């Protein structure tokens, strides 16, 4: 009897300590895996693969009235869609070409970027929706900043004014969509994606535009920070406001699994957006918020750091991944890491971004040898039955932006060590 009691006590103590050690062991295991990813990412190889993919794709994309949008599952070539005032993805392809020029300094990419950018000049007057920022800044903004095309300045300033026309001071945000386009919502709609359009306003305010453009961008970021996130720092997709009082009427989704679910790319837009807003304002509240969003996002990631399209969808492990969300976050975290003074947190975000890029560059997610894109396995809007497990042009855009940012970070580190 005594021996039995001793055995039970020993077993209980053993299990207690085993349970206590498990989180530590898991943390150590995760840190080891992250370090392995950091050491295995070959940046030059990843960039060269992008060069190879563009050299295959560009000769096929000759119709300037269209732009590449997606590559369907098991297809190899880009499906092109007509350039239109309501097509939000048109700026990403020229943006990719500008980043390739920045990475390689090869004039052929600059010439191709110019050709693909300047067909969108008339879009500078778009006021029908908020996506003018997505459409114009990757194209004309990168052309101005990376290609020294200073003649794009007036186009960008006009674009910013067009975007600002959708600002509602009663609400404190820019209206994303028209109610005619999305009749489910009757009043002022703002989606989390809108955070990225603010960069156009910040740029314009610094480059000869009305200073009020910066005020609008800041107010939009503050209002979104107040209303668009749950207490645990996860994001809703769509907020419907009362157009007159500014009160929140509804929390919804369009591309997530459910109104109350956590759509992974929505969280990605927030991480990227608030990192950018801190860069433009220097206001620490935005830096703190970007870190809170990032910390929460990292908690939900699977082992390879490429999220499922929604964190709350049933049978999660059987659901599609979204490489586009990973690319957006990788780019955002690289920038965020440059703002952090605490070395432990700086390393956390930097290493997480590297692990994401390592996975995206791997055989599993790379398009090399399989399709004309940089990346595979993105999910645009599964809840709408479209763009499921495909290549997406904006996934490629944020991926090459992340590679460009990483190369510059590494160059700065090399200079600092001299």
N, C-alpha and C positions, 0 to 999 in steps of 0.2 A: 504493500500500500504506500509506504514511504517512498519507494523507488518510483512508483507511478506518479506521485505528487511532484517529485523532483523533475521527472521527465516533462510533465505538463508545464511546470514553471519555466524550465529551460526553453521549451518550445515557444511559450508565450513571449519571453524576453527576446528570443531569436527573431521571431516574426515582427516584434515591435521595432527592433533596430533595423531589420531588413526594410520595413516600410518607410522608416525615417531616412534611410540611405538612398532609397529609390529615386526621389527627385534629384538628389545630388548627383547620382550616377547618370541619370538622364541628362542633367545639365552638362556634365563633363563630356558625355557622349556627343551631345549637340555641338559643344564647343570644338571638339576634335573634328567632327564632320565639317564644321564651318571652316576651320583652319585648312582642312584638306581641300575644300573648294577654292579657298583663297590661293592656295599653292598650285592648284591644277589649272586655273583659268589662264589661258594664253591669249593675252590681249591682241598681240600682233596677228595671231592666227584667226581670231574672231573678226578682226577688221578685214583681213585678206579674204575671208569667206564672204563678207559683205560685198567686197569688190567683185569677186567672182560671180555672185548672184546678180548684181546689177549689170555686169557685162553680158549676162545671158538675157536678162529681162528687157533692158532698155531698147535694144534693136527691134523688139516686138511691139513696143508701146509707142507707136508713131502717130496715132490719131490725137491731135491736140484738142479736140472737142470732148475728149473723154479722159478719165484718169483711172488707174488701178484701184480697186476697192477690196477684193478678196480673192482667194483661191479656194474653190470648193474642196470638200473632203475627197481625197483620192484623185484630184485633178493636179495638173502641173503648172498651168499658166494663169496669169492674172485675169480675172473677170473685170472688164472695164465698164464704168457707168458714165453717163453723160455729165459733163460739168453743168451744174445748175445752181441757182441761188438758194435752193433749199437742201443742197447736198453737202453735208458738213465735212466730209472727208477729203475734199478736193485739194487742200493745202499740204497734205502729208507727203505726197510723192515728191513735189518740188523741194519740200523740207528735207527729205532724205538725201536728195541730190546735193543740196547745200552742205549738209553734214559730211557727205563723202568728199566734197571738194575741200572742206576744212581739214579732214583727216589725211588726205593724200596730196593736196595742193596740185592736183592734176587738172589742167585747164579744161579738159574735155568734160569733166563733171560740172564745172562752172557754166560752160556754154549750154549744156543740157538743162541745168537748173534755171538759167535765165529764160530759155525757151518755154519751159514748163510753168514758170512763175507768171510771166507777163500776160498769159492768156486770161488771167483772173482779175485784171485791173478793174473791170467794170463792177466787180463784187464789192468794191469799196463803199458802195452806197446801200448795201443790204441793211434793212431795218426790220425785216420780217421775223427775225429770230436772233438769238445770242451767239450762234455758232460762227459769226463773222470773225471772231477771235481765232478759233481753230482754223478757219479757212485762210486767213490773211497773214497771221504772224509766223507760222512755220515757213511760209513761202516768202513773203516780202520782208518779214522781220529778220529771218535768217539771211536773206539776200543782202539786207542792209548791214547786218552785223558781221556776217562771215564772208560775204562776197564784196564788201565795200561798195555796194550799189546805193550810193547816197541819193540818187534820183528817186528812190522808193519812199523817201521821207513823206512827201505830200500824200501819197497813196495811203500810207499807214496812219497819218494824222486824220485823214477823211474817214478811214475805217473806224478809228477810235471814236470819233464823233458820232458815227452811225450807231455803234454799239451803245454809247452812252445815252442815246435817245430812248432806249428801252428802260432806263432807270426810273423807278417809281419812288419818290422821296417819302411817300406815306408808308411804304413798306420797308424801304432801305435796301432793296436789292434790284438787280437788273432782271427783268422778266425774260425767262428762257424761251418759252414757246408761245405761239398764239393759240387762243382757245379754238380757233377754226381748225388748226392743225391737230389739236388734241382736245376734242369736245368733251372728254371725260371730266375735265376741269373747267370751271366756269369763270374763275377769277385770275389772280396773279400767280403764275407758276414759276418756281425757281428750282432748278435741279443742281445737284452737287457738281456735275460736270462744269458748270458755269464758272467755278473757281479758276479754271485755267484760262478763261477769256480775259481775266483781269490783267494779265501781263501786257496785253495790248494797251490798256489804259495807262498803266504805270509807265510804259515806254513813251507813250505820247506826251504825258505830262513832263517828262524829262527832256523831251526833244522838240520843244516849241509849241506843244499843244496847251490848251487851257489847264491851269493848275487844278481846276475842279474835277478833272478826270481822275486824278489821284484820290481826291476826297471821295468820289463815287466808289472807286475800287476798294478803299479802306472800309467804307460803310457797308458795302456788300459783304466783305470778308467778316466784319464784326457781326452783322445780322445773321449770316450763315452759321458762324461759330455759336451763336446763341440758340438758334432754332433747328439746325439741321442735324444735330448730333444727340444721341442718347447720353445718359449719365455715364455710361461705360466707354464713351468716346467712339462708338460705332455710328455709322452714318445711315440716314434715310436717303432715298434717291430723290423723291419729288416732294416738295412742300408747296401746298396751296395756301396763299395768303388772301385775306380780305383786302381788296385793292384800295379801300378808303381808310380803314382803321389800322391796317397792317397786322391784324391778329392772325395767328396760324389757324387755318380751318381744317386742314387734313394733312396726314403723312401718308405718302403713297410710293409706289414703284412703277416703273415701266419695263425695266430690263432685268430686275431682280426676280427671285422666286416668289416673294409675297411682299405685301406692304410693310410687314414688320420684320422681314428678313434682312440679313446683312449681305448685300451685293458686293462682291469683292472689288470690282472695278470702281464702285462708288467710293469705297474707302481709299482706293489708290488715288483717285482725283483729289481727295482731301489732303492726303500726305504730300503730294506734289504741290498742290495749290498753296497750302499754308507755309511750306518751305519757301516757295517763291515770294509770297507776301512778306515774309520776314526779310528776305533779301532786299526787297524794295522799300521797306519801311524802317527796318532796324528795331521794331517794337517787339520787346521780349515776349509779350503775351502770345504773339503768333508763333514764335520759336517754341515756347513751352507747349502750345497746342499741337504743333506739328509732331513733337516728340510723343505726346500722349496718343495721338492717332497712330503713329508708327509702332509704338509699344503694343498697342492693342492688336493691330494687324498681324504683327509677328507672332503673337500668341496662337493664332488660328491656322498657321501655315502647316502643310504636310512636310514630310521629311525633305523633299527636294526644293521647297520654298516656292513652288508654282501653285497658286491657289486654285481651288475649284471655283466655278463661276459664281457660286453663292455659298456662303459659309453655313447656311441653315437649310439647304435643300435636303429632303429625305434621301437615305441611302447615299450619303455623301461620297464615299469611296468609289462608287460606281458612276459618279457624275463627271462631266467634262471639266477639264482645266481651262484656265484663261491666261494664256501667255501674255496677252496684252496688258492685263493688270500687273503681272510681274514686271514687265518692261517699264511701265509707268512708275511703279514703286522703286525699282532699281535706280532709275534716273533721279527720282526725287530724293531717295536716301543718300545718294552720292553727294548731291548738293547740300542736303541737311547736315551731313557729316562735316562739311567744311565750316559750318557755323558753330559747332559745339566745342566748348573749351575743355570740358571734362574728358580726359583721354579714354576712360572706360566706355563712356557712351559714344564718343566719336568712333571708336573702334567697333563698337556694336553695330552701328548703322552702316559703316563702311563695309564690314565683313558680311553683313546680311545682304547688302547690294551685290557684293562679289559672288556670294553663293547663288543668288538669283541669276546673275549673268552666266555663271558657270553652268547652271542647269539649262538655261536658254540656249547656250552655245553647244550643248551636248547633242549626241546622236538622237536622243529622244525628241528634242524640240526643234532642232535645226532643220531648215529646209534644204540644206546642201545635198545635192544628188537626188532629191525627191520632188522638189518644186522650185519655182522661180523666186520665192520669198526668202527672207532671212529666217523667219520663224514659222512654225506650225502650231496647231493646237490652241487657238484662241476661240473664245465664245463671245459673240457680239450681243445676241439677245435671244437666249434659249426660251425665255418665257413667251416670246412672240413667235417662236418657231423658225427663227432665221439666224444665219451665220453661226452654226453650231459646229464646233471642232473644225475650224477653217484657219487659213492664213488671213490676217487682216493688215491693211496698209498702216494703220496707226500703231499696231504692235511693232512693226518694223521701224517706224519712225522713232518711237521712244527707246527702242533697243539701240539704234545707231546713235541717238543722242546720249544714251548712257555710256556707250563706248567712247564717244568723243569727250564726255565729261571725265571719264576715268583716265583717259590718256593725258588730259590736262592736269589732273590731280597728281598723277605719277610724275609728270614733267616738273611740276612745282616742287614735289618732294625731292626730286633729283637735284634741282637747283639749290634747295635749302641745305642739302647735304654737302655741297661743294665747299 
